[in-house]
Amino acid sequence: MPSDDTRALLAARLLKERRAPFILFTGASNQSCSVAAVMAELARQVGVPDSSIRIEPAARNTHENAE
């Protein structure tokens, strides 16, 4: 499975190529902040605007996302 950094950078690339209308980062907290927030910050650092980022910080797995 790709790392969080790899997934965030791939999502940013797909957005820039206009292959995605926005990016949804998911992932619950792992100590001080959510995995989703960390991936979103990386995307911002490579030029993804806030308006193209959605964050869902509570789910810990895909099943919780589906609920």
Summary of the structure (lengths in Angstrom):
residues: 67
radius of gyration: 11.6
end to end distance: 23.2
largest distance: 33.8
contacts: 176
relative contact order: 0.21
helix: 48%
strand: 15%
